[in-house]
């Protein structure tokens, strides 16, 4: 009987440990940024790209910029790309960086830092997140209109819209051709299939923002208010950090799968925090 109880306790301990997802603070920068909204980890360049709004998130003022930062939090080039309006989501395909810049998408040659092409999204109000699929198709969310646009073969098109999307924000391209979609208006997370069927997958929190894959059908989803959630393969969510009392936002996160580091831009906190993810 005692052996049976001991075995059960050990099994329970292993089970709890296996599901003990955690984010532990690794480093944080000083308040050197200017309303940082998104962090993208470029594995090829081994650099972070940080979008800085530097002003209103909804005004065309030309003050926005992209900074280059090393994975340990040191600024390489604060003003790498300048002359943007309110840059938010970032995406990379091969040697090109794509930037959601309020009502337009801007592409930049990563090697030279020079702007290449601009797509004005007619009728858009608040372009927010970007994701790029394996074929190089670029998807951008318009939180103001509940729409997802796509750039395919260099041409811009309306890809998807639905009344179910209250304020579409986070996007993540998945290997099967679908998109993981986070709705900031409701906190509902969806899967949008390649044939454009929208299915509820999980719930995190209102102001749902960035999405990163951390395993097969496992994700981290941030909430701009200051929360980061882990979502498992069944769609169950678990809150890992909550910095709302400290008045630190958690905007569009980035992730380095090799070091399992999550990079969190704090928006009004004007800093970037790095956490080690364990599960």
C-alpha positions as a Markdown table, in Angstrom:
| # | Residue | x | y | z |
|---|---|---|---|---|
| 1 | Unk | 0.0 | 0.0 | 0.0 |
| 2 | Unk | 2.8 | 2.4 | 0.9 |
| 3 | Unk | 4.6 | 1.6 | -2.3 |
| 4 | Unk | 1.5 | 2.3 | -4.3 |
| 5 | Unk | 1.0 | 5.6 | -2.6 |
| 6 | Unk | 4.6 | 6.6 | -3.1 |
| 7 | Unk | 4.4 | 5.7 | -6.8 |
| 8 | Unk | 1.2 | 7.7 | -7.2 |
| 9 | Unk | 2.8 | 10.8 | -5.6 |
| 10 | Unk | 5.9 | 10.5 | -7.8 |
| 11 | Unk | 3.7 | 10.2 | -10.9 |
| 12 | Unk | 1.7 | 13.2 | -9.8 |
| 13 | Unk | 4.9 | 15.2 | -9.2 |
| 14 | Unk | 6.2 | 14.3 | -12.7 |
| 15 | Unk | 2.9 | 15.2 | -14.3 |
| 16 | Unk | 2.8 | 18.6 | -12.5 |
| 17 | Unk | 6.4 | 19.4 | -13.4 |
| 18 | Unk | 5.8 | 18.4 | -17.1 |
| 19 | Unk | 3.0 | 21.0 | -17.3 |
| 20 | Unk | 4.8 | 23.7 | -15.3 |
| 21 | Unk | 5.2 | 26.2 | -18.1 |
| 22 | Unk | 7.1 | 29.3 | -16.9 |
| 23 | Unk | 8.6 | 32.6 | -18.1 |
| 24 | Unk | 11.6 | 33.7 | -16.0 |
| 25 | Unk | 13.1 | 37.1 | -16.5 |
| 26 | Unk | 16.5 | 37.0 | -18.3 |
| 27 | Unk | 17.3 | 40.6 | -18.9 |
| 28 | Unk | 15.6 | 43.9 | -19.5 |
| 29 | Unk | 16.8 | 47.1 | -21.3 |
| 30 | Unk | 16.6 | 50.6 | -19.9 |
| 31 | Unk | 13.8 | 52.9 | -21.1 |
| 32 | Unk | 15.7 | 53.6 | -24.3 |
| 33 | Unk | 13.0 | 52.9 | -26.8 |
| 34 | Unk | 10.2 | 55.1 | -28.0 |
| 35 | Unk | 6.9 | 53.3 | -27.7 |
| 36 | Unk | 8.2 | 49.9 | -28.8 |
| 37 | Unk | 5.3 | 47.8 | -30.3 |
| 38 | Unk | 6.8 | 44.8 | -31.9 |
| 39 | Unk | 10.0 | 42.6 | -31.5 |
| 40 | Unk | 11.0 | 40.2 | -34.3 |
| 41 | Unk | 13.9 | 37.8 | -33.9 |
| 42 | Unk | 15.8 | 37.2 | -37.1 |
| 43 | Unk | 17.6 | 33.9 | -36.7 |
| 44 | Unk | 19.6 | 34.3 | -39.9 |
| 45 | Unk | 21.0 | 37.7 | -38.8 |
| 46 | Unk | 20.9 | 36.8 | -35.1 |
| 47 | Unk | 19.3 | 40.2 | -34.4 |
| 48 | Unk | 16.2 | 41.6 | -33.0 |
| 49 | Unk | 14.2 | 44.2 | -34.9 |
| 50 | Unk | 12.2 | 46.5 | -32.7 |
| 51 | Unk | 9.5 | 48.8 | -34.1 |
| 52 | Unk | 9.2 | 52.1 | -32.4 |
| 53 | Unk | 6.1 | 54.2 | -32.9 |
| 54 | Unk | 7.6 | 57.3 | -31.2 |
| 55 | Unk | 4.3 | 59.2 | -30.9 |
| 56 | Unk | 0.7 | 58.4 | -31.6 |
| 57 | Unk | -0.1 | 54.9 | -32.7 |
| 58 | Unk | -2.6 | 56.3 | -35.2 |
| 59 | Unk | -0.9 | 59.3 | -36.7 |
| 60 | Unk | 1.1 | 59.8 | -39.9 |
| 61 | Unk | 3.9 | 61.8 | -38.4 |
| 62 | Unk | 7.1 | 60.3 | -40.0 |
| 63 | Unk | 8.7 | 59.8 | -36.5 |
| 64 | Unk | 8.5 | 56.0 | -36.4 |
| 65 | Unk | 11.7 | 53.9 | -36.7 |
| 66 | Unk | 13.1 | 50.4 | -36.5 |
| 67 | Unk | 16.0 | 49.5 | -34.2 |
| 68 | Unk | 18.5 | 46.7 | -34.4 |
| 69 | Unk | 19.2 | 45.0 | -31.1 |
| 70 | Unk | 21.4 | 42.0 | -30.2 |
| 71 | Unk | 19.8 | 39.0 | -28.6 |
| 72 | Unk | 21.3 | 40.0 | -25.2 |
| 73 | Unk | 19.6 | 43.4 | -25.3 |
| 74 | Unk | 22.4 | 45.7 | -26.6 |
| 75 | Unk | 21.5 | 48.3 | -29.2 |
| 76 | Unk | 23.4 | 47.8 | -32.5 |
| 77 | Unk | 21.6 | 50.6 | -34.4 |
| 78 | Unk | 18.8 | 52.5 | -32.8 |
| 79 | Unk | 17.8 | 54.3 | -36.0 |
| 80 | Unk | 18.3 | 51.6 | -38.5 |
| 81 | Unk | 15.2 | 52.4 | -40.5 |
| 82 | Unk | 13.6 | 55.8 | -40.1 |
| 83 | Unk | 10.8 | 57.9 | -41.7 |
| 84 | Unk | 8.0 | 55.6 | -40.7 |
| 85 | Unk | 4.6 | 56.7 | -39.3 |
| 86 | Unk | 3.4 | 54.3 | -36.6 |
| 87 | Unk | 5.3 | 51.0 | -37.3 |
| 88 | Unk | 3.9 | 47.9 | -35.6 |
| 89 | Unk | 4.0 | 44.3 | -36.7 |
| 90 | Unk | 7.1 | 42.9 | -38.5 |
| 91 | Unk | 7.8 | 39.9 | -40.7 |
| 92 | Unk | 10.7 | 38.5 | -42.6 |
| 93 | Unk | 11.1 | 36.5 | -45.8 |
| 94 | Unk | 14.5 | 35.7 | -47.1 |
| 95 | Unk | 16.3 | 39.1 | -47.1 |
| 96 | Unk | 13.3 | 41.3 | -46.9 |
| 97 | Unk | 11.7 | 42.9 | -43.8 |
| 98 | Unk | 8.0 | 43.8 | -44.0 |
| 99 | Unk | 6.6 | 46.5 | -41.7 |
| 100 | Unk | 2.9 | 47.3 | -40.9 |
| 101 | Unk | 3.0 | 51.0 | -40.9 |
| 102 | Unk | -0.5 | 52.3 | -40.0 |
| 103 | Unk | -2.1 | 52.3 | -43.5 |
| 104 | Unk | 0.7 | 50.8 | -45.6 |
| 105 | Unk | 3.1 | 47.9 | -45.7 |
| 106 | Unk | 6.7 | 48.8 | -46.3 |
| 107 | Unk | 9.4 | 46.4 | -47.4 |
| 108 | Unk | 13.1 | 46.9 | -46.6 |
| 109 | Unk | 16.2 | 45.2 | -47.8 |
| 110 | Unk | 17.8 | 43.8 | -44.6 |
| 111 | Unk | 21.3 | 43.9 | -46.0 |
| 112 | Unk | 21.2 | 47.6 | -46.9 |
| 113 | Unk | 18.4 | 48.9 | -44.6 |
| 114 | Unk | 16.9 | 50.6 | -47.6 |
| 115 | Unk | 13.2 | 50.8 | -48.3 |
| 116 | Unk | 12.2 | 48.8 | -51.4 |
| 117 | Unk | 8.4 | 48.9 | -51.9 |
| 118 | Unk | 5.3 | 50.4 | -50.3 |
| 119 | Unk | 1.7 | 49.0 | -50.5 |
| 120 | Unk | -0.9 | 51.5 | -49.5 |
| 121 | Unk | -3.9 | 49.6 | -48.2 |
| 122 | Unk | -6.9 | 51.6 | -49.3 |
| 123 | Unk | -9.6 | 52.1 | -46.7 |
| 124 | Unk | -7.4 | 50.7 | -43.9 |
| 125 | Unk | -7.4 | 52.4 | -40.5 |
| 126 | Unk | -4.9 | 50.6 | -38.2 |
| 127 | Unk | -2.7 | 48.0 | -39.8 |
| 128 | Unk | -1.3 | 46.0 | -36.9 |
| 129 | Unk | 0.4 | 42.6 | -37.1 |
| 130 | Unk | 2.2 | 40.9 | -40.0 |
| 131 | Unk | 3.1 | 37.3 | -40.7 |
| 132 | Unk | 4.8 | 35.7 | -43.7 |
| 133 | Unk | 4.1 | 32.1 | -44.9 |
| 134 | Unk | 6.6 | 29.6 | -46.3 |
| 135 | Unk | 5.8 | 30.8 | -49.9 |
| 136 | Unk | 6.5 | 34.4 | -49.0 |
| 137 | Unk | 2.9 | 35.6 | -48.9 |
| 138 | Unk | 2.5 | 38.5 | -46.5 |
| 139 | Unk | -0.6 | 38.8 | -44.3 |
| 140 | Unk | -1.4 | 42.0 | -42.4 |
| 141 | Unk | -4.3 | 42.6 | -40.0 |
| 142 | Unk | -6.3 | 45.8 | -39.9 |
| 143 | Unk | -7.6 | 46.2 | -36.4 |
| 144 | Unk | -9.7 | 49.2 | -37.3 |
| 145 | Unk | -11.7 | 47.3 | -40.0 |
| 146 | Unk | -11.6 | 43.6 | -38.9 |
| 147 | Unk | -9.8 | 42.6 | -42.0 |
| 148 | Unk | -6.8 | 40.6 | -43.1 |
| 149 | Unk | -5.0 | 41.6 | -46.2 |
| 150 | Unk | -2.5 | 39.6 | -48.2 |
| 151 | Unk | 0.4 | 40.5 | -50.5 |
| 152 | Unk | 0.9 | 37.6 | -52.9 |
| 153 | Unk | 3.2 | 37.8 | -55.9 |
| 154 | Unk | 3.7 | 41.5 | -55.1 |
| 155 | Unk | 0.0 | 42.2 | -55.4 |
| 156 | Unk | -2.2 | 43.4 | -52.5 |
| 157 | Unk | -5.6 | 41.9 | -51.9 |
| 158 | Unk | -8.3 | 41.6 | -49.3 |
| 159 | Unk | -7.8 | 38.1 | -47.9 |
| 160 | Unk | -10.5 | 37.7 | -45.2 |
| 161 | Unk | -13.0 | 39.7 | -43.2 |
| 162 | Unk | -15.7 | 38.6 | -40.7 |
| 163 | Unk | -18.1 | 40.1 | -38.2 |
| 164 | Unk | -16.7 | 37.7 | -35.7 |
| 165 | Unk | -13.5 | 39.6 | -35.6 |
| 166 | Unk | -14.1 | 42.5 | -33.3 |
| 167 | Unk | -10.5 | 43.9 | -33.5 |
| 168 | Unk | -8.2 | 41.5 | -35.3 |
| 169 | Unk | -4.6 | 41.8 | -34.2 |
| 170 | Unk | -2.1 | 39.0 | -33.9 |
| 171 | Unk | -1.4 | 36.7 | -36.9 |
| 172 | Unk | 0.8 | 33.7 | -37.2 |
| 173 | Unk | 1.3 | 31.6 | -40.4 |
| 174 | Unk | 1.2 | 27.9 | -39.7 |
| 175 | Unk | 2.8 | 25.0 | -41.7 |
| 176 | Unk | -0.5 | 23.7 | -43.0 |
| 177 | Unk | -1.4 | 27.0 | -44.7 |
| 178 | Unk | -3.7 | 28.2 | -42.0 |
| 179 | Unk | -3.4 | 31.3 | -39.8 |
| 180 | Unk | -3.5 | 31.6 | -36.0 |
| 181 | Unk | -5.5 | 34.8 | -35.4 |
| 182 | Unk | -5.9 | 36.7 | -32.1 |
| 183 | Unk | -8.8 | 39.1 | -31.7 |
| 184 | Unk | -7.9 | 42.0 | -29.4 |
| 185 | Unk | -11.6 | 43.0 | -29.2 |
| 186 | Unk | -12.8 | 39.8 | -27.5 |
| 187 | Unk | -9.6 | 37.8 | -26.5 |
| 188 | Unk | -10.8 | 34.9 | -28.6 |
| 189 | Unk | -8.1 | 33.1 | -30.6 |
| 190 | Unk | -9.0 | 31.5 | -33.9 |
| 191 | Unk | -7.6 | 29.2 | -36.5 |
| 192 | Unk | -8.3 | 30.4 | -40.1 |
| 193 | Unk | -7.9 | 27.5 | -42.5 |
| 194 | Unk | -6.4 | 27.7 | -45.9 |
| 195 | Unk | -10.0 | 27.5 | -47.3 |
| 196 | Unk | -10.9 | 30.5 | -45.1 |
| 197 | Unk | -13.0 | 28.8 | -42.4 |
| 198 | Unk | -12.7 | 30.6 | -39.1 |
| 199 | Unk | -12.8 | 28.3 | -36.0 |
| 200 | Unk | -12.5 | 29.2 | -32.4 |
| 201 | Unk | -9.3 | 27.7 | -30.9 |
| 202 | Unk | -8.7 | 29.3 | -27.4 |
| 203 | Unk | -9.4 | 32.3 | -25.2 |
| 204 | Unk | -6.7 | 34.4 | -23.7 |
| 205 | Unk | -7.5 | 38.0 | -22.9 |
| 206 | Unk | -8.8 | 41.2 | -24.4 |
| 207 | Unk | -6.2 | 43.2 | -26.2 |
| 208 | Unk | -4.7 | 39.9 | -27.5 |
| 209 | Unk | -1.6 | 40.9 | -29.4 |
| 210 | Unk | 1.5 | 38.8 | -30.4 |
| 211 | Unk | 1.6 | 35.1 | -31.2 |
| 212 | Unk | 4.6 | 32.8 | -31.2 |
| 213 | Unk | 4.8 | 29.0 | -31.8 |
| 214 | Unk | 6.7 | 27.1 | -29.0 |
| 215 | Unk | 6.0 | 23.5 | -30.0 |
| 216 | Unk | 3.6 | 21.4 | -32.0 |
| 217 | Unk | 0.2 | 23.2 | -31.7 |
| 218 | Unk | 1.6 | 25.1 | -28.7 |
| 219 | Unk | 1.7 | 28.9 | -28.6 |
| 220 | Unk | 2.5 | 32.0 | -26.5 |
| 221 | Unk | 0.0 | 34.8 | -26.9 |
| 222 | Unk | 0.5 | 38.2 | -25.4 |
| 223 | Unk | -2.1 | 40.7 | -24.3 |
| 224 | Unk | -1.2 | 44.4 | -24.7 |
| 225 | Unk | -2.5 | 45.1 | -21.2 |
| 226 | Unk | 0.5 | 43.2 | -19.7 |
| 227 | Unk | -0.2 | 39.5 | -19.9 |
| 228 | Unk | 1.4 | 36.5 | -21.7 |
| 229 | Unk | -0.4 | 33.2 | -22.0 |
| 230 | Unk | 0.6 | 29.7 | -22.9 |
| 231 | Unk | -1.9 | 27.9 | -25.1 |
| 232 | Unk | -1.6 | 24.1 | -25.4 |
| 233 | Unk | -2.6 | 21.7 | -28.2 |
| 234 | Unk | -6.1 | 21.3 | -26.8 |
| 235 | Unk | -6.7 | 25.1 | -26.8 |
| 236 | Unk | -6.4 | 25.5 | -23.1 |
| 237 | Unk | -4.7 | 28.7 | -22.0 |
| 238 | Unk | -2.6 | 29.4 | -18.9 |
| 239 | Unk | -1.4 | 32.9 | -17.8 |
| 240 | Unk | 2.4 | 33.0 | -17.4 |
| 241 | Unk | 3.1 | 36.6 | -16.5 |
| 242 | Unk | 1.0 | 39.6 | -15.5 |
| 243 | Unk | 2.6 | 43.0 | -15.3 |
| 244 | Unk | -0.5 | 45.1 | -15.3 |
| 245 | Unk | 0.1 | 46.4 | -11.7 |
| 246 | Unk | 3.6 | 47.5 | -12.8 |
| 247 | Unk | 2.0 | 49.3 | -15.7 |
| 248 | Unk | 4.1 | 47.4 | -18.2 |
| 249 | Unk | 2.4 | 46.4 | -21.4 |
| 250 | Unk | 3.1 | 43.2 | -23.3 |
| 251 | Unk | 2.8 | 44.1 | -27.0 |
| 252 | Unk | 3.8 | 42.1 | -30.1 |
| 253 | Unk | 6.3 | 39.5 | -28.8 |
| 254 | Unk | 9.2 | 37.8 | -30.5 |
| 255 | Unk | 10.8 | 34.4 | -29.9 |
| 256 | Unk | 14.1 | 32.6 | -30.3 |
| 257 | Unk | 13.4 | 28.9 | -30.4 |
| 258 | Unk | 17.0 | 27.9 | -30.0 |
| 259 | Unk | 17.5 | 29.7 | -26.7 |
| 260 | Unk | 13.8 | 29.6 | -25.8 |
| 261 | Unk | 13.8 | 33.3 | -25.2 |
| 262 | Unk | 10.7 | 35.4 | -25.4 |
| 263 | Unk | 11.2 | 39.1 | -26.2 |
| 264 | Unk | 8.4 | 41.4 | -24.9 |
| 265 | Unk | 8.1 | 45.1 | -25.9 |
| 266 | Unk | 6.6 | 47.1 | -23.1 |
| 267 | Unk | 5.1 | 49.9 | -25.3 |
| 268 | Unk | 4.5 | 52.8 | -22.9 |
| 269 | Unk | 7.3 | 51.3 | -20.7 |
| 270 | Unk | 9.8 | 52.1 | -23.5 |
| 271 | Unk | 11.8 | 49.0 | -22.8 |
| 272 | Unk | 12.2 | 45.4 | -24.0 |
| 273 | Unk | 12.1 | 42.5 | -21.5 |
| 274 | Unk | 13.5 | 39.0 | -22.2 |
| 275 | Unk | 12.2 | 35.9 | -20.6 |
| 276 | Unk | 13.3 | 32.3 | -20.7 |
| 277 | Unk | 10.5 | 29.9 | -21.5 |
| 278 | Unk | 10.3 | 26.5 | -19.9 |
| 279 | Unk | 7.7 | 23.8 | -20.1 |
